[in-house]
Amino acid sequence: MKKSAILLPILFVAIIVAYSSIFIVNEKEKALVLQFGQVKAVKEEPGLAFKIPLIQEVVYYDDRILSRDVEPLEVTPLDDRRLIVDAFARYRISDVERFRRAVGSGGERAGEARLDSILVAEIREVLGGVTSNDILSADRVALMSQIRAGAVTEARTLGLEVIDVRLIRTDLPQANQGATFDRMRAEREREATDERARGNEAAQRVRALADRTVVELVSDANRQAEIIRGESDAKRNGIFASAYGSDEEFFEFYRSLTAYELAFKEGNSSFVLSPDGDFFKYLGSADGVKAPKAPAALPE
Protein backbone atom coordinates (compact mmCIF):
# COMPACT_ATOMS: atom_id res chain seq x y z
CA MET A 1 0.00 0.00 0.00
CA LYS A 2 2.83 2.36 0.81
CA LYS A 3 4.51 1.75 -2.55
CA SER A 4 1.24 2.28 -4.38
CA ALA A 5 0.63 5.50 -2.52
CA ILE A 6 4.06 6.76 -3.58
CA LEU A 7 3.96 5.51 -7.20
CA LEU A 8 0.57 6.94 -8.07
CA PRO A 9 1.53 10.62 -7.54
CA ILE A 10 4.82 10.04 -9.33
CA LEU A 11 3.01 8.40 -12.26
CA PHE A 12 0.48 11.21 -12.32
CA VAL A 13 3.23 13.85 -12.40
CA ALA A 14 5.07 11.90 -15.11
CA ILE A 15 1.94 11.77 -17.24
CA ILE A 16 1.40 15.51 -16.83
CA VAL A 17 5.03 16.24 -17.69
CA ALA A 18 4.92 13.96 -20.74
CA TYR A 19 1.66 15.48 -21.89
CA SER A 20 3.07 18.99 -21.42
CA SER A 21 6.16 18.16 -23.47
CA ILE A 22 4.19 16.99 -26.53
CA PHE A 23 2.54 19.30 -29.06
CA ILE A 24 1.03 18.69 -32.49
CA VAL A 25 1.64 20.69 -35.66
CA ASN A 26 -1.03 20.21 -38.31
CA GLU A 27 -0.62 20.76 -42.04
CA LYS A 28 -2.16 24.25 -41.90
CA GLU A 29 0.29 25.66 -39.36
CA LYS A 30 3.87 26.36 -38.50
CA ALA A 31 5.10 26.43 -34.91
CA LEU A 32 7.84 28.19 -32.99
CA VAL A 33 9.30 26.79 -29.78
CA LEU A 34 10.14 29.72 -27.51
CA GLN A 35 12.22 29.71 -24.37
CA PHE A 36 11.96 32.88 -22.33
CA GLY A 37 10.87 34.73 -25.49
CA GLN A 38 13.75 33.45 -27.62
CA VAL A 39 13.21 31.19 -30.61
CA LYS A 40 14.67 27.75 -29.93
CA ALA A 41 13.13 25.65 -32.71
CA VAL A 42 10.99 25.98 -35.83
CA LYS A 43 8.49 23.23 -36.61
CA GLU A 44 7.21 23.43 -40.20
CA GLU A 45 6.44 19.75 -40.86
CA PRO A 46 3.11 18.42 -39.60
CA GLY A 47 3.17 15.80 -36.82
CA LEU A 48 4.21 15.36 -33.18
CA ALA A 49 6.97 17.48 -31.66
CA PHE A 50 8.45 17.92 -28.20
CA LYS A 51 9.36 20.81 -25.93
CA ILE A 52 10.60 21.26 -22.39
CA PRO A 53 7.62 21.61 -20.09
CA LEU A 54 7.21 24.80 -18.06
CA ILE A 55 10.29 26.33 -19.66
CA GLN A 56 9.40 26.36 -23.33
CA GLU A 57 6.19 27.42 -25.01
CA VAL A 58 4.81 26.93 -28.52
CA VAL A 59 3.40 29.67 -30.76
CA TYR A 60 1.44 28.70 -33.86
CA TYR A 61 1.19 30.67 -37.10
CA ASP A 62 -1.07 30.06 -40.08
CA ASP A 63 0.80 28.49 -43.02
CA ARG A 64 -1.99 29.01 -45.58
CA ILE A 65 -2.31 31.75 -48.18
CA LEU A 66 -4.09 34.59 -46.43
CA SER A 67 -6.12 37.50 -47.75
CA ARG A 68 -5.90 41.07 -46.56
CA ASP A 69 -8.30 43.84 -47.62
CA VAL A 70 -6.86 47.34 -47.53
CA GLU A 71 -9.14 50.04 -46.19
CA PRO A 72 -10.33 52.45 -48.95
CA LEU A 73 -7.80 55.24 -49.32
CA GLU A 74 -7.66 58.45 -51.30
CA VAL A 75 -4.82 58.93 -53.81
CA THR A 76 -3.90 61.92 -55.98
CA PRO A 77 -2.56 61.05 -59.47
CA LEU A 78 -0.41 63.33 -61.63
CA ASP A 79 -3.43 65.23 -63.00
CA ASP A 80 -4.60 66.12 -59.46
CA ARG A 81 -7.90 64.26 -59.75
CA ARG A 82 -8.45 62.49 -56.45
CA LEU A 83 -9.50 58.85 -56.53
CA ILE A 84 -10.82 56.42 -53.93
CA VAL A 85 -8.98 53.09 -54.23
CA ASP A 86 -9.87 49.71 -52.75
CA ALA A 87 -7.28 46.91 -52.90
CA PHE A 88 -6.54 43.51 -51.43
CA ALA A 89 -3.46 41.32 -51.15
CA ARG A 90 -2.76 37.60 -51.02
CA TYR A 91 0.17 36.67 -48.76
CA ARG A 92 1.61 33.98 -46.55
CA ILE A 93 4.05 33.77 -43.67
CA SER A 94 7.13 32.36 -45.38
CA ASP A 95 9.69 32.79 -42.56
CA VAL A 96 8.05 32.36 -39.14
CA GLU A 97 11.25 33.07 -37.22
CA ARG A 98 11.81 36.40 -38.99
CA PHE A 99 8.12 37.16 -38.64
CA ARG A 100 8.31 36.60 -34.87
CA ARG A 101 11.33 38.86 -34.54
CA ALA A 102 9.64 41.58 -36.63
CA VAL A 103 6.23 41.67 -34.92
CA GLY A 104 7.11 40.26 -31.51
CA SER A 105 4.26 38.98 -29.40
CA GLY A 106 1.71 40.91 -31.48
CA GLY A 107 1.32 37.88 -33.71
CA GLU A 108 -0.62 37.85 -36.94
CA ARG A 109 -2.67 40.93 -36.06
CA ALA A 110 0.47 43.02 -35.75
CA GLY A 111 1.76 41.53 -39.01
CA GLU A 112 -1.45 42.53 -40.79
CA ALA A 113 -1.11 46.10 -39.54
CA ARG A 114 2.51 46.26 -40.79
CA LEU A 115 1.47 44.78 -44.14
CA ASP A 116 -1.35 47.35 -44.44
CA SER A 117 1.11 50.21 -44.03
CA ILE A 118 3.37 48.70 -46.71
CA LEU A 119 0.51 48.27 -49.17
CA VAL A 120 -0.82 51.79 -48.57
CA ALA A 121 2.62 53.29 -49.13
CA GLU A 122 3.17 51.34 -52.36
CA ILE A 123 -0.31 52.15 -53.70
CA ARG A 124 0.20 55.87 -53.08
CA GLU A 125 3.65 55.85 -54.65
CA VAL A 126 2.69 53.93 -57.80
CA LEU A 127 -0.70 55.54 -58.46
CA GLY A 128 0.68 58.98 -57.66
CA GLY A 129 3.10 58.65 -60.58
CA VAL A 130 0.49 58.12 -63.31
CA THR A 131 -2.61 59.94 -64.57
CA SER A 132 -6.15 59.15 -63.49
CA ASN A 133 -6.95 57.93 -67.01
CA ASP A 134 -4.30 55.23 -66.62
CA ILE A 135 -5.77 54.20 -63.28
CA LEU A 136 -9.38 54.20 -64.49
CA SER A 137 -8.61 52.30 -67.69
CA ALA A 138 -9.32 48.59 -67.95
CA ASP A 139 -5.66 47.73 -68.44
CA ARG A 140 -4.26 48.15 -64.90
CA VAL A 141 -2.20 44.99 -64.78
CA ALA A 142 1.07 46.90 -65.08
CA LEU A 143 0.17 49.16 -62.13
CA MET A 144 -0.78 46.20 -59.94
CA SER A 145 2.48 44.46 -60.87
CA GLN A 146 4.45 47.55 -59.78
CA ILE A 147 2.60 47.69 -56.46
CA ARG A 148 3.22 43.99 -55.87
CA ALA A 149 6.93 44.28 -56.73
CA GLY A 150 7.42 47.06 -54.19
CA ALA A 151 5.36 45.28 -51.54
CA VAL A 152 7.29 42.02 -52.01
CA THR A 153 10.60 43.71 -51.15
CA GLU A 154 9.24 45.47 -48.07
CA ALA A 155 7.24 42.49 -46.79
CA ARG A 156 10.23 40.18 -47.06
CA THR A 157 11.80 41.99 -44.09
CA LEU A 158 8.75 40.89 -42.05
CA GLY A 159 9.05 37.27 -43.12
CA LEU A 160 6.00 37.63 -45.37
CA GLU A 161 5.65 36.64 -49.01
CA VAL A 162 3.25 38.84 -50.98
CA ILE A 163 1.76 36.65 -53.70
CA ASP A 164 -0.60 39.09 -55.42
CA VAL A 165 -2.01 42.60 -55.13
CA ARG A 166 -5.26 43.60 -56.85
CA LEU A 167 -7.09 46.89 -57.22
CA ILE A 168 -10.76 46.19 -56.58
CA ARG A 169 -12.27 49.62 -57.16
CA THR A 170 -10.94 52.97 -58.35
CA ASP A 171 -13.68 55.60 -58.19
CA LEU A 172 -13.92 59.33 -58.01
CA PRO A 173 -15.01 60.92 -54.73
CA GLN A 174 -18.74 61.61 -54.73
CA ALA A 175 -18.17 65.36 -54.48
CA ASN A 176 -15.93 65.41 -57.58
CA GLN A 177 -17.80 63.04 -59.86
CA GLY A 178 -20.06 65.66 -61.49
CA ALA A 179 -17.24 68.11 -62.27
CA THR A 180 -14.95 65.33 -63.45
CA PHE A 181 -17.57 63.83 -65.73
CA ASP A 182 -18.31 67.28 -67.21
CA ARG A 183 -14.62 67.81 -67.91
CA MET A 184 -14.29 64.36 -69.44
CA ARG A 185 -17.36 65.02 -71.60
CA ALA A 186 -15.89 68.36 -72.74
CA GLU A 187 -12.60 66.66 -73.61
CA ARG A 188 -14.40 63.98 -75.63
CA GLU A 189 -16.47 66.60 -77.44
CA ARG A 190 -13.31 68.55 -78.27
CA GLU A 191 -11.68 65.39 -79.60
CA ALA A 192 -14.81 64.65 -81.66
CA THR A 193 -14.76 68.18 -83.09
CA ASP A 194 -11.10 67.80 -84.02
CA GLU A 195 -11.82 64.47 -85.69
CA ARG A 196 -14.71 65.96 -87.67
CA ALA A 197 -12.56 68.90 -88.74
CA ARG A 198 -9.80 66.56 -89.90
CA GLY A 199 -12.41 64.45 -91.72
CA ASN A 200 -13.87 67.51 -93.47
CA GLU A 201 -10.41 68.63 -94.48
CA ALA A 202 -9.61 65.21 -95.91
CA ALA A 203 -12.99 65.15 -97.70
CA GLN A 204 -12.29 68.54 -99.27
CA ARG A 205 -8.90 67.34 -100.48
CA VAL A 206 -10.52 64.26 -102.00
CA ARG A 207 -13.25 66.33 -103.67
CA ALA A 208 -10.73 68.84 -105.03
CA LEU A 209 -8.61 66.03 -106.43
CA ALA A 210 -11.70 64.41 -107.97
CA ASP A 211 -12.84 67.72 -109.51
CA ARG A 212 -9.39 68.33 -110.98
CA THR A 213 -9.31 64.79 -112.34
CA VAL A 214 -12.74 65.32 -113.94
CA VAL A 215 -11.61 68.59 -115.56
CA GLU A 216 -8.45 66.95 -116.86
CA LEU A 217 -10.37 63.96 -118.24
CA VAL A 218 -13.04 66.15 -119.89
CA SER A 219 -10.42 68.48 -121.34
CA ASP A 220 -8.44 65.58 -122.73
CA ALA A 221 -11.61 64.00 -124.13
CA ASN A 222 -12.63 67.30 -125.77
CA ARG A 223 -9.14 67.72 -127.21
CA GLN A 224 -9.21 64.21 -128.65
CA ALA A 225 -12.76 64.81 -129.97
CA GLU A 226 -11.67 68.03 -131.68
CA ILE A 227 -8.71 66.23 -133.20
CA ILE A 228 -10.94 63.42 -134.48
CA ARG A 229 -13.55 65.93 -135.68
CA GLY A 230 -10.90 67.94 -137.51
CA GLU A 231 -9.45 64.83 -139.10
CA SER A 232 -12.97 63.75 -140.13
CA ASP A 233 -13.76 67.16 -141.57
CA ALA A 234 -10.51 67.14 -143.48
CA LYS A 235 -11.24 63.68 -144.80
CA ARG A 236 -14.80 64.73 -145.74
CA ASN A 237 -13.57 67.82 -147.49
CA GLY A 238 -11.00 65.72 -149.30
CA ILE A 239 -13.73 63.35 -150.48
CA PHE A 240 -15.89 66.29 -151.62
CA ALA A 241 -12.97 67.84 -153.44
CA SER A 242 -12.11 64.56 -155.10
CA ALA A 243 -15.74 64.03 -156.13
CA TYR A 244 -16.02 67.56 -157.48
CA GLY A 245 -12.86 67.09 -159.46
CA SER A 246 -14.07 63.76 -160.90
CA ASP A 247 -17.50 64.92 -162.08
CA GLU A 248 -18.35 68.52 -161.60
CA GLU A 249 -21.85 68.09 -163.02
CA PHE A 250 -22.76 65.27 -160.57
CA PHE A 251 -21.36 67.17 -157.64
CA GLU A 252 -23.39 70.22 -158.51
CA PHE A 253 -26.49 68.02 -158.91
CA TYR A 254 -25.93 66.43 -155.46
CA ARG A 255 -25.51 69.82 -153.83
CA SER A 256 -28.75 71.02 -155.45
CA LEU A 257 -30.67 68.00 -154.10
CA THR A 258 -29.34 68.71 -150.63
CA ALA A 259 -30.44 72.31 -150.94
CA TYR A 260 -33.93 71.17 -152.07
CA GLU A 261 -34.21 68.85 -149.03
CA LEU A 262 -33.28 71.58 -146.58
CA ALA A 263 -35.41 74.25 -148.30
CA PHE A 264 -38.61 72.23 -148.54
CA LYS A 265 -38.44 70.73 -145.00
CA GLU A 266 -41.64 70.98 -142.95
CA GLY A 267 -41.87 74.14 -140.92
CA ASN A 268 -39.68 76.29 -143.14
CA SER A 269 -40.93 79.72 -144.10
CA SER A 270 -42.63 80.14 -147.46
CA PHE A 271 -40.83 82.04 -150.18
CA VAL A 272 -41.55 82.89 -153.84
CA LEU A 273 -38.95 82.30 -156.58
CA SER A 274 -39.02 82.44 -160.28
CA PRO A 275 -39.02 78.93 -161.83
CA ASP A 276 -36.48 80.12 -164.34
CA GLY A 277 -33.95 80.91 -161.59
CA ASP A 278 -30.75 78.95 -160.99
CA PHE A 279 -32.23 77.31 -157.84
CA PHE A 280 -34.64 75.22 -159.98
CA LYS A 281 -32.24 74.51 -162.81
CA TYR A 282 -32.37 70.73 -162.21
CA LEU A 283 -36.09 70.57 -161.59
CA GLY A 284 -36.80 71.76 -165.13
CA SER A 285 -34.69 69.00 -166.70
CA ALA A 286 -36.26 65.62 -167.40
CA ASP A 287 -32.96 63.70 -167.34
CA GLY A 288 -31.38 65.59 -164.41
CA VAL A 289 -29.08 67.54 -166.66
CA LYS A 290 -28.85 71.23 -166.19
CA ALA A 291 -30.84 72.99 -168.91
CA PRO A 292 -28.65 75.03 -171.18
CA LYS A 293 -29.00 78.75 -171.01
CA ALA A 294 -30.90 80.41 -173.89
CA PRO A 295 -28.62 82.24 -176.32
CA ALA A 296 -28.66 85.92 -176.06
CA ALA A 297 -30.57 87.69 -178.83
CA LEU A 298 -28.41 89.28 -181.46
CA PRO A 299 -29.04 92.91 -182.09
CA GLU A 300 -30.54 93.70 -185.40
HELIX and SHEET records of a PDB file:
HELIX    1   1 LYS A    2  SER A   21  1                                  20    
HELIX    2   2 VAL A   96  VAL A  103  1                                   8    
HELIX    3   3 GLY A  104  GLY A  106  5                                   3    
HELIX    4   4 GLY A  107  LEU A  127  1                                  21    
HELIX    5   5 SER A  132  LEU A  136  1                                   5    
HELIX    6   6 VAL A  141  ARG A  156  1                                  16    
HELIX    7   7 GLN A  174  SER A  246  1                                  73    
HELIX    8   8 GLU A  248  ALA A  263  1                                  16    
HELIX    9   9 ASP A  278  PHE A  280  5                                   3    
SHEET    1   A 2 ILE A  22  VAL A  25  0                                        
SHEET    2   A 2 GLY A  47  PHE A  50 -1                                        
SHEET    1   B 3 GLN A  38  LYS A  43  0                                        
SHEET    2   B 3 GLU A  29  GLN A  35 -1                                        
SHEET    3   B 3 GLN A  56  ASP A  62 -1                                        
SHEET    1   C 3 LEU A  66  VAL A  75  0                                        
SHEET    2   C 3 LEU A  83  ILE A  93 -1                                        
SHEET    3   C 3 LEU A 160  ASP A 171 -1                                        
END                                                                             
